[in-house]
Amino acid sequence: MEKLSQQEEEAMQLVWQNKGGFIKDLLNLLPEPKVPYTTLASTLKNLEKKKYLKSTKLGNSYHYKPLIRENDYKKAFMGDFVSDYFKNSYKDLVSFFAKEEKISPKELKEILEMINKQKP
């Protein structure tokens, strides 16, 4: 699975959140300032070439659907991120965010509760 650029990831987020769509509809969901129609169209075509999307021609438009699930993408690249920046230690990752005050004690407690719920 190829790593996506920021622009491609943003486009995929739109597609994932809406379970697909036409360029015009996806463009309307973007915050201001919106990228030009042609830019989004080009990005979606690139994502199709990379096998992230599938398009179906309907009239004069293309409807795009995701071929890759969001969770599968996250799993693939979060593992690489943790490996590259935190020596494959999720503990170091959480510690970093705690030290940078990007995660609160309350959020850490919630994470621990989620982990404990998943244990058999």
GUTI-813317 format. One record per residue (C-alpha): residue number from 1; x, y, z. Coordinates in nm, 2 decimals. Example, Ala and Ser with C-alpha at 12.3 -4.5 7.8 and 13.67 -1.06 7.14 Angstrom:
// GUTI-813317
<rec nr="1" u="1.23" v="-0.45" w="0.78"/>
<rec nr="2" u="1.37" v="-0.11" w="0.71"/>
// end
This chain:
// GUTI-813317
<rec nr="1" u="0.00" v="0.00" w="0.00"/>
<rec nr="2" u="0.15" v="0.33" w="-0.11"/>
<rec nr="3" u="0.16" v="0.62" w="0.14"/>
<rec nr="4" u="-0.06" v="0.91" w="0.03"/>
<rec nr="5" u="0.02" v="1.28" w="0.01"/>
<rec nr="6" u="-0.16" v="1.51" w="0.24"/>
<rec nr="7" u="-0.39" v="1.62" w="-0.04"/>
<rec nr="8" u="-0.47" v="1.26" w="-0.13"/>
<rec nr="9" u="-0.54" v="1.17" w="0.24"/>
<rec nr="10" u="-0.78" v="1.46" w="0.27"/>
<rec nr="11" u="-0.96" v="1.35" w="-0.05"/>
<rec nr="12" u="-0.98" v="0.99" w="0.09"/>
<rec nr="13" u="-1.11" v="1.12" w="0.42"/>
<rec nr="14" u="-1.40" v="1.28" w="0.22"/>
<rec nr="15" u="-1.46" v="0.96" w="0.03"/>
<rec nr="16" u="-1.45" v="0.74" w="0.34"/>
<rec nr="17" u="-1.68" v="0.96" w="0.55"/>
<rec nr="18" u="-1.93" v="0.97" w="0.27"/>
<rec nr="19" u="-1.89" v="0.61" w="0.15"/>
<rec nr="20" u="-1.80" v="0.75" w="-0.20"/>
<rec nr="21" u="-1.95" v="1.02" w="-0.41"/>
<rec nr="22" u="-1.93" v="1.24" w="-0.72"/>
<rec nr="23" u="-1.66" v="1.51" w="-0.75"/>
<rec nr="24" u="-1.91" v="1.79" w="-0.73"/>
<rec nr="25" u="-2.07" v="1.65" w="-0.41"/>
<rec nr="26" u="-1.74" v="1.59" w="-0.25"/>
<rec nr="27" u="-1.62" v="1.94" w="-0.34"/>
<rec nr="28" u="-1.93" v="2.09" w="-0.17"/>
<rec nr="29" u="-1.83" v="1.91" w="0.15"/>
<rec nr="30" u="-1.48" v="2.08" w="0.16"/>
<rec nr="31" u="-1.43" v="2.38" w="0.39"/>
<rec nr="32" u="-1.34" v="2.72" w="0.24"/>
<rec nr="33" u="-1.12" v="2.79" w="0.06"/>
<rec nr="34" u="-1.21" v="2.50" w="-0.16"/>
<rec nr="35" u="-0.97" v="2.35" w="-0.41"/>
<rec nr="36" u="-1.06" v="2.39" w="-0.77"/>
<rec nr="37" u="-1.28" v="2.12" w="-0.92"/>
<rec nr="38" u="-1.00" v="2.02" w="-1.16"/>
<rec nr="39" u="-0.76" v="1.97" w="-0.86"/>
<rec nr="40" u="-1.00" v="1.74" w="-0.68"/>
<rec nr="41" u="-1.08" v="1.55" w="-1.00"/>
<rec nr="42" u="-0.70" v="1.50" w="-1.06"/>
<rec nr="43" u="-0.65" v="1.39" w="-0.71"/>
<rec nr="44" u="-0.93" v="1.13" w="-0.73"/>
<rec nr="45" u="-0.79" v="1.00" w="-1.06"/>
<rec nr="46" u="-0.45" v="0.96" w="-0.90"/>
<rec nr="47" u="-0.61" v="0.77" w="-0.61"/>
<rec nr="48" u="-0.78" v="0.55" w="-0.87"/>
<rec nr="49" u="-0.45" v="0.48" w="-1.04"/>
<rec nr="50" u="-0.30" v="0.39" w="-0.69"/>
<rec nr="51" u="-0.60" v="0.14" w="-0.64"/>
<rec nr="52" u="-0.75" v="0.33" w="-0.35"/>
<rec nr="53" u="-1.07" v="0.42" w="-0.54"/>
<rec nr="54" u="-1.29" v="0.27" w="-0.81"/>
<rec nr="55" u="-1.49" v="0.49" w="-1.04"/>
<rec nr="56" u="-1.81" v="0.42" w="-1.23"/>
<rec nr="57" u="-1.92" v="0.65" w="-1.51"/>
<rec nr="58" u="-2.28" v="0.77" w="-1.47"/>
<rec nr="59" u="-2.38" v="1.00" w="-1.75"/>
<rec nr="60" u="-2.11" v="1.27" w="-1.78"/>
<rec nr="61" u="-1.98" v="1.22" w="-1.43"/>
<rec nr="62" u="-1.78" v="0.96" w="-1.23"/>
<rec nr="63" u="-1.89" v="0.82" w="-0.90"/>
<rec nr="64" u="-1.60" v="0.72" w="-0.68"/>
<rec nr="65" u="-1.60" v="0.44" w="-0.41"/>
<rec nr="66" u="-1.32" v="0.34" w="-0.18"/>
<rec nr="67" u="-1.14" v="0.02" w="-0.25"/>
<rec nr="68" u="-0.93" v="0.05" w="0.07"/>
<rec nr="69" u="-1.09" v="0.07" w="0.41"/>
<rec nr="70" u="-0.99" v="0.36" w="0.63"/>
<rec nr="71" u="-0.90" v="0.13" w="0.92"/>
<rec nr="72" u="-0.67" v="-0.07" w="0.69"/>
<rec nr="73" u="-0.49" v="0.24" w="0.58"/>
<rec nr="74" u="-0.45" v="0.36" w="0.94"/>
<rec nr="75" u="-0.31" v="0.03" w="1.05"/>
<rec nr="76" u="-0.05" v="0.02" w="0.78"/>
<rec nr="77" u="0.08" v="0.37" w="0.82"/>
<rec nr="78" u="0.05" v="0.41" w="1.20"/>
<rec nr="79" u="0.27" v="0.11" w="1.24"/>
<rec nr="80" u="0.53" v="0.27" w="1.02"/>
<rec nr="81" u="0.50" v="0.60" w="1.20"/>
<rec nr="82" u="0.55" v="0.45" w="1.54"/>
<rec nr="83" u="0.84" v="0.24" w="1.41"/>
<rec nr="84" u="1.01" v="0.54" w="1.24"/>
<rec nr="85" u="0.97" v="0.80" w="1.51"/>
<rec nr="86" u="0.93" v="0.61" w="1.84"/>
<rec nr="87" u="1.15" v="0.30" w="1.79"/>
<rec nr="88" u="0.84" v="0.09" w="1.76"/>
<rec nr="89" u="0.72" v="0.18" w="2.11"/>
<rec nr="90" u="0.36" v="0.29" w="2.16"/>
<rec nr="91" u="0.46" v="0.37" w="2.52"/>
<rec nr="92" u="0.71" v="0.63" w="2.39"/>
<rec nr="93" u="0.44" v="0.76" w="2.15"/>
<rec nr="94" u="0.19" v="0.82" w="2.43"/>
<rec nr="95" u="0.47" v="0.96" w="2.66"/>
<rec nr="96" u="0.56" v="1.21" w="2.39"/>
<rec nr="97" u="0.21" v="1.34" w="2.35"/>
<rec nr="98" u="0.17" v="1.36" w="2.73"/>
<rec nr="99" u="0.49" v="1.56" w="2.77"/>
<rec nr="100" u="0.38" v="1.79" w="2.49"/>
<rec nr="101" u="0.05" v="1.83" w="2.66"/>
<rec nr="102" u="-0.14" v="1.70" w="2.36"/>
<rec nr="103" u="-0.32" v="1.44" w="2.57"/>
<rec nr="104" u="-0.48" v="1.50" w="2.90"/>
<rec nr="105" u="-0.48" v="1.27" w="3.21"/>
<rec nr="106" u="-0.85" v="1.23" w="3.15"/>
<rec nr="107" u="-0.79" v="1.11" w="2.80"/>
<rec nr="108" u="-0.52" v="0.87" w="2.92"/>
<rec nr="109" u="-0.76" v="0.73" w="3.17"/>
<rec nr="110" u="-1.02" v="0.68" w="2.90"/>
<rec nr="111" u="-0.76" v="0.50" w="2.68"/>
<rec nr="112" u="-0.67" v="0.27" w="2.97"/>
<rec nr="113" u="-1.04" v="0.19" w="3.02"/>
<rec nr="114" u="-1.08" v="0.10" w="2.65"/>
<rec nr="115" u="-0.77" v="-0.12" w="2.67"/>
<rec nr="116" u="-0.90" v="-0.30" w="2.98"/>
<rec nr="117" u="-1.24" v="-0.36" w="2.82"/>
<rec nr="118" u="-1.07" v="-0.54" w="2.53"/>
<rec nr="119" u="-0.87" v="-0.78" w="2.75"/>
<rec nr="120" u="-1.03" v="-1.13" w="2.78"/>
// end
